[in-house]
Amino acid sequence: MLLLEITNVLIGVVSASCFLALSPRAVREDSSYLRLITLVYLIVAATNISVGYISVTYASETIQSWGSFISVVAILSTLFMIIRDSKPVFARFPYYLTFLPFISLIFFGSLEVNIAIKNLLIMIFEAGAILVGLIIFGINTYLYSISRIYLIGTLIFLINFILAFTDFYNTFNGELIEAIIACLGMILFTYALLKKPFKEHIISQ
């Protein structure tokens, strides 16, 4: 129980730090994907810190599932924005289509099922986000030589995702190690967004 609370607080503190680091740039620059990523960090921070300080109840599980689902939906929307911005102006799809993933929030809220089913749905969306991220960052790393940190960060999240299906999660301190891996991925992405923005490399080509 205590270990679970520690992992939630750890992820929450790291997410909050990433949010504070990105906020000035998100406000200063006219970049939709950067602002949405910054908002994701805030959602993750608020969700994990609040859950970390209350006992494991149905309410805490509901907060965790909603926070996780909103975060992964926002990440998918961010990836759609990146795909749109990477295309020539004449070939870009309408901007409002990048927000299509948020429609799934309606169905998620209307599901009259237990937390386990909702967590399964979250994992499916996470798998989709990781796959799309690997394709986007892999292709652009190869074509435009953008920073490999984006691809490395995505691979770290992939490793963390795979670990959830192994016995490693049930081992001693397994949850803490997974939280540390997730925090490492967030830190890498934050560093890359601050120091090596990929938008400048892709759009300028």
C-alpha positions as YAML, in Angstrom:
chain: A
units: angstrom
residues:
- id: 1
  name: MET
  ca: [0.00, 0.00, 0.00]
- id: 2
  name: LEU
  ca: [2.73, 2.42, 1.01]
- id: 3
  name: LEU
  ca: [4.80, 1.50, -2.05]
- id: 4
  name: LEU
  ca: [1.85, 2.29, -4.34]
- id: 5
  name: GLU
  ca: [1.43, 5.70, -2.71]
- id: 6
  name: ILE
  ca: [5.15, 6.41, -3.08]
- id: 7
  name: THR
  ca: [5.12, 5.54, -6.79]
- id: 8
  name: ASN
  ca: [2.10, 7.78, -7.41]
- id: 9
  name: VAL
  ca: [3.68, 10.70, -5.59]
- id: 10
  name: LEU
  ca: [6.99, 10.16, -7.42]
- id: 11
  name: ILE
  ca: [5.29, 10.25, -10.83]
- id: 12
  name: GLY
  ca: [3.22, 13.23, -9.71]
- id: 13
  name: VAL
  ca: [6.24, 15.24, -8.56]
- id: 14
  name: VAL
  ca: [8.22, 14.50, -11.74]
- id: 15
  name: SER
  ca: [5.21, 15.37, -13.91]
- id: 16
  name: ALA
  ca: [4.73, 18.63, -12.01]
- id: 17
  name: SER
  ca: [8.41, 19.48, -12.52]
- id: 18
  name: CYS
  ca: [8.11, 18.78, -16.26]
- id: 19
  name: PHE
  ca: [4.98, 20.95, -16.38]
- id: 20
  name: LEU
  ca: [6.77, 23.86, -14.69]
- id: 21
  name: ALA
  ca: [9.77, 23.46, -17.00]
- id: 22
  name: LEU
  ca: [7.67, 23.49, -20.18]
- id: 23
  name: SER
  ca: [5.10, 26.11, -19.16]
- id: 24
  name: PRO
  ca: [7.17, 29.23, -20.05]
- id: 25
  name: ARG
  ca: [7.92, 27.91, -23.53]
- id: 26
  name: ALA
  ca: [4.33, 26.73, -24.05]
- id: 27
  name: VAL
  ca: [3.04, 30.22, -23.22]
- id: 28
  name: ARG
  ca: [5.71, 31.98, -25.27]
- id: 29
  name: GLU
  ca: [5.52, 29.94, -28.46]
- id: 30
  name: ASP
  ca: [2.54, 29.44, -30.77]
- id: 31
  name: SER
  ca: [2.69, 25.67, -30.68]
- id: 32
  name: SER
  ca: [-0.48, 23.64, -30.10]
- id: 33
  name: TYR
  ca: [1.27, 20.32, -29.57]
- id: 34
  name: LEU
  ca: [3.62, 21.82, -26.98]
- id: 35
  name: ARG
  ca: [0.74, 23.35, -25.03]
- id: 36
  name: LEU
  ca: [-1.19, 20.09, -25.08]
- id: 37
  name: ILE
  ca: [1.84, 18.09, -23.91]
- id: 38
  name: THR
  ca: [2.29, 20.62, -21.10]
- id: 39
  name: LEU
  ca: [-1.36, 20.12, -20.14]
- id: 40
  name: VAL
  ca: [-0.83, 16.35, -20.11]
- id: 41
  name: TYR
  ca: [1.96, 16.77, -17.56]
- id: 42
  name: LEU
  ca: [-0.38, 18.82, -15.39]
- id: 43
  name: ILE
  ca: [-3.12, 16.17, -15.58]
- id: 44
  name: VAL
  ca: [-0.68, 13.39, -14.73]
- id: 45
  name: ALA
  ca: [0.72, 15.40, -11.82]
- id: 46
  name: ALA
  ca: [-2.70, 16.27, -10.38]
- id: 47
  name: THR
  ca: [-3.99, 12.71, -10.77]
- id: 48
  name: ASN
  ca: [-1.03, 10.91, -9.23]
- id: 49
  name: ILE
  ca: [-0.44, 13.34, -6.38]
- id: 50
  name: SER
  ca: [-4.11, 13.29, -5.36]
- id: 51
  name: VAL
  ca: [-4.27, 9.49, -5.56]
- id: 52
  name: GLY
  ca: [-0.95, 9.16, -3.75]
- id: 53
  name: TYR
  ca: [-2.31, 10.88, -0.66]
- id: 54
  name: ILE
  ca: [-5.57, 8.95, -0.29]
- id: 55
  name: SER
  ca: [-6.18, 5.31, 0.47]
- id: 56
  name: VAL
  ca: [-6.96, 2.87, -2.31]
- id: 57
  name: THR
  ca: [-10.73, 3.07, -2.69]
- id: 58
  name: TYR
  ca: [-13.21, 3.00, -5.55]
- id: 59
  name: ALA
  ca: [-12.98, 6.81, -5.68]
- id: 60
  name: SER
  ca: [-9.18, 6.76, -5.99]
- id: 61
  name: GLU
  ca: [-9.35, 4.10, -8.72]
- id: 62
  name: THR
  ca: [-11.89, 6.20, -10.59]
- id: 63
  name: ILE
  ca: [-9.66, 9.28, -10.38]
- id: 64
  name: GLN
  ca: [-6.68, 7.24, -11.56]
- id: 65
  name: SER
  ca: [-8.54, 5.72, -14.50]
- id: 66
  name: TRP
  ca: [-10.00, 9.04, -15.65]
- id: 67
  name: GLY
  ca: [-6.65, 10.81, -15.29]
- id: 68
  name: SER
  ca: [-4.86, 8.08, -17.23]
- id: 69
  name: PHE
  ca: [-7.45, 7.96, -19.99]
- id: 70
  name: ILE
  ca: [-7.59, 11.74, -20.47]
- id: 71
  name: SER
  ca: [-3.79, 11.83, -20.56]
- id: 72
  name: VAL
  ca: [-3.42, 9.13, -23.20]
- id: 73
  name: VAL
  ca: [-6.22, 10.67, -25.30]
- id: 74
  name: ALA
  ca: [-4.44, 14.03, -25.14]
- id: 75
  name: ILE
  ca: [-1.19, 12.34, -26.17]
- id: 76
  name: LEU
  ca: [-2.92, 10.81, -29.20]
- id: 77
  name: SER
  ca: [-4.26, 14.23, -30.12]
- id: 78
  name: THR
  ca: [-0.75, 15.65, -29.74]
- id: 79
  name: LEU
  ca: [0.61, 13.02, -32.12]
- id: 80
  name: PHE
  ca: [-2.09, 13.94, -34.65]
- id: 81
  name: MET
  ca: [-0.97, 17.56, -34.38]
- id: 82
  name: ILE
  ca: [2.61, 16.51, -35.05]
- id: 83
  name: ILE
  ca: [1.51, 14.49, -38.09]
- id: 84
  name: ARG
  ca: [-0.46, 17.47, -39.38]
- id: 85
  name: ASP
  ca: [2.43, 19.92, -38.88]
- id: 86
  name: SER
  ca: [4.88, 17.58, -40.60]
- id: 87
  name: LYS
  ca: [2.90, 17.73, -43.85]
- id: 88
  name: PRO
  ca: [3.14, 20.54, -46.46]
- id: 89
  name: VAL
  ca: [0.58, 23.29, -45.87]
- id: 90
  name: PHE
  ca: [-1.55, 22.28, -48.88]
- id: 91
  name: ALA
  ca: [-1.72, 18.64, -47.69]
- id: 92
  name: ARG
  ca: [-2.68, 19.27, -44.07]
- id: 93
  name: PHE
  ca: [-6.02, 17.98, -42.82]
- id: 94
  name: PRO
  ca: [-8.28, 20.41, -40.90]
- id: 95
  name: TYR
  ca: [-6.96, 21.39, -37.48]
- id: 96
  name: TYR
  ca: [-10.13, 20.34, -35.65]
- id: 97
  name: LEU
  ca: [-9.59, 16.72, -36.71]
- id: 98
  name: THR
  ca: [-6.58, 16.52, -34.39]
- id: 99
  name: PHE
  ca: [-9.02, 16.60, -31.48]
- id: 100
  name: LEU
  ca: [-10.98, 13.54, -32.65]
- id: 101
  name: PRO
  ca: [-9.49, 11.28, -29.92]
- id: 102
  name: PHE
  ca: [-11.32, 13.35, -27.30]
- id: 103
  name: ILE
  ca: [-14.64, 11.97, -28.59]
- id: 104
  name: SER
  ca: [-13.73, 8.71, -26.85]
- id: 105
  name: LEU
  ca: [-14.17, 10.47, -23.49]
- id: 106
  name: ILE
  ca: [-17.92, 10.38, -24.07]
- id: 107
  name: PHE
  ca: [-17.90, 6.61, -24.50]
- id: 108
  name: PHE
  ca: [-15.49, 6.12, -21.61]
- id: 109
  name: GLY
  ca: [-17.78, 8.04, -19.27]
- id: 110
  name: SER
  ca: [-20.86, 6.15, -20.43]
- id: 111
  name: LEU
  ca: [-19.33, 2.71, -19.83]
- id: 112
  name: GLU
  ca: [-21.24, 0.91, -17.09]
- id: 113
  name: VAL
  ca: [-18.40, -1.51, -16.38]
- id: 114
  name: ASN
  ca: [-15.90, -2.16, -13.62]
- id: 115
  name: ILE
  ca: [-12.49, -0.54, -13.29]
- id: 116
  name: ALA
  ca: [-10.72, -3.59, -14.79]
- id: 117
  name: ILE
  ca: [-12.50, -3.17, -18.14]
- id: 118
  name: LYS
  ca: [-11.74, 0.54, -18.19]
- id: 119
  name: ASN
  ca: [-8.08, -0.16, -17.41]
- id: 120
  name: LEU
  ca: [-8.02, -2.60, -20.34]
- id: 121
  name: LEU
  ca: [-9.37, 0.15, -22.60]
- id: 122
  name: ILE
  ca: [-6.68, 2.52, -21.31]
- id: 123
  name: MET
  ca: [-3.98, -0.05, -22.12]
- id: 124
  name: ILE
  ca: [-5.33, -0.41, -25.66]
- id: 125
  name: PHE
  ca: [-5.15, 3.36, -26.17]
- id: 126
  name: GLU
  ca: [-1.67, 3.43, -24.64]
- id: 127
  name: ALA
  ca: [-0.52, 0.73, -27.06]
- id: 128
  name: GLY
  ca: [-1.91, 2.77, -29.95]
- id: 129
  name: ALA
  ca: [-0.18, 5.94, -28.76]
- id: 130
  name: ILE
  ca: [3.15, 4.15, -28.37]
- id: 131
  name: LEU
  ca: [2.85, 2.54, -31.81]
- id: 132
  name: VAL
  ca: [2.02, 5.86, -33.48]
- id: 133
  name: GLY
  ca: [4.85, 7.53, -31.57]
- id: 134
  name: LEU
  ca: [7.34, 4.90, -32.71]
- id: 135
  name: ILE
  ca: [6.28, 5.35, -36.33]
- id: 136
  name: ILE
  ca: [6.39, 9.17, -36.21]
- id: 137
  name: PHE
  ca: [9.67, 9.56, -34.35]
- id: 138
  name: GLY
  ca: [11.28, 6.60, -36.10]
- id: 139
  name: ILE
  ca: [10.52, 7.92, -39.59]
- id: 140
  name: ASN
  ca: [11.46, 11.51, -38.77]
- id: 141
  name: THR
  ca: [14.67, 10.44, -37.04]
- id: 142
  name: TYR
  ca: [15.63, 8.58, -40.22]
- id: 143
  name: LEU
  ca: [14.49, 11.20, -42.74]
- id: 144
  name: TYR
  ca: [15.26, 14.47, -40.98]
- id: 145
  name: SER
  ca: [17.82, 13.48, -38.35]
- id: 146
  name: ILE
  ca: [15.77, 14.94, -35.49]
- id: 147
  name: SER
  ca: [17.02, 14.27, -32.00]
- id: 148
  name: ARG
  ca: [17.03, 10.56, -31.19]
- id: 149
  name: ILE
  ca: [15.89, 11.41, -27.68]
- id: 150
  name: TYR
  ca: [12.26, 11.35, -28.86]
- id: 151
  name: LEU
  ca: [12.63, 7.84, -30.20]
- id: 152
  name: ILE
  ca: [14.55, 6.69, -27.12]
- id: 153
  name: GLY
  ca: [11.88, 8.16, -24.86]
- id: 154
  name: THR
  ca: [9.16, 6.33, -26.78]
- id: 155
  name: LEU
  ca: [11.11, 3.06, -26.53]
- id: 156
  name: ILE
  ca: [11.37, 3.58, -22.76]
- id: 157
  name: PHE
  ca: [7.58, 3.92, -22.54]
- id: 158
  name: LEU
  ca: [7.28, 0.77, -24.69]
- id: 159
  name: ILE
  ca: [9.50, -1.14, -22.27]
- id: 160
  name: ASN
  ca: [7.44, 0.11, -19.35]
- id: 161
  name: PHE
  ca: [4.25, -0.94, -21.14]
- id: 162
  name: ILE
  ca: [5.59, -4.44, -21.79]
- id: 163
  name: LEU
  ca: [6.73, -4.86, -18.19]
- id: 164
  name: ALA
  ca: [3.10, -4.52, -17.07]
- id: 165
  name: PHE
  ca: [2.39, -7.88, -18.77]
- id: 166
  name: THR
  ca: [5.25, -9.73, -17.09]
- id: 167
  name: ASP
  ca: [5.86, -11.11, -13.62]
- id: 168
  name: PHE
  ca: [8.27, -8.26, -13.03]
- id: 169
  name: TYR
  ca: [5.39, -6.06, -11.91]
- id: 170
  name: ASN
  ca: [4.67, -8.44, -9.03]
- id: 171
  name: THR
  ca: [8.28, -8.65, -7.87]
- id: 172
  name: PHE
  ca: [9.72, -6.75, -4.94]
- id: 173
  name: ASN
  ca: [9.77, -3.03, -5.73]
- id: 174
  name: GLY
  ca: [8.53, -3.79, -9.26]
- id: 175
  name: GLU
  ca: [6.00, -0.95, -9.12]
- id: 176
  name: LEU
  ca: [8.66, 1.51, -7.97]
- id: 177
  name: ILE
  ca: [11.05, 0.53, -10.76]
- id: 178
  name: GLU
  ca: [8.30, 0.91, -13.34]
- id: 179
  name: ALA
  ca: [7.51, 4.36, -11.94]
- id: 180
  name: ILE
  ca: [11.19, 5.32, -12.21]
- id: 181
  name: ILE
  ca: [11.27, 4.14, -15.84]
- id: 182
  name: ALA
  ca: [8.15, 6.20, -16.62]
- id: 183
  name: CYS
  ca: [9.70, 9.24, -14.95]
- id: 184
  name: LEU
  ca: [12.85, 8.79, -17.03]
- id: 185
  name: GLY
  ca: [10.75, 8.81, -20.21]
- id: 186
  name: MET
  ca: [8.98, 12.01, -19.15]
- id: 187
  name: ILE
  ca: [12.26, 13.72, -18.29]
- id: 188
  name: LEU
  ca: [13.80, 12.76, -21.65]
- id: 189
  name: PHE
  ca: [10.82, 14.14, -23.58]
- id: 190
  name: THR
  ca: [10.86, 17.34, -21.57]
- id: 191
  name: TYR
  ca: [14.56, 17.82, -22.19]
- id: 192
  name: ALA
  ca: [14.12, 17.19, -25.91]
- id: 193
  name: LEU
  ca: [11.19, 19.61, -26.19]
- id: 194
  name: LEU
  ca: [13.21, 22.31, -24.45]
- id: 195
  name: LYS
  ca: [16.57, 21.79, -26.16]
- id: 196
  name: LYS
  ca: [15.86, 20.03, -29.45]
- id: 197
  name: PRO
  ca: [12.33, 20.83, -30.70]
- id: 198
  name: PHE
  ca: [11.51, 18.53, -33.60]
- id: 199
  name: LYS
  ca: [9.07, 20.96, -35.22]
- id: 200
  name: GLU
  ca: [11.92, 23.18, -36.37]
- id: 201
  name: HIS
  ca: [13.63, 20.24, -38.07]
- id: 202
  name: ILE
  ca: [10.56, 18.74, -39.74]
- id: 203
  name: ILE
  ca: [8.76, 21.85, -41.02]
- id: 204
  name: SER
  ca: [11.91, 23.55, -42.23]
- id: 205
  name: GLN
  ca: [12.69, 20.69, -44.59]
...
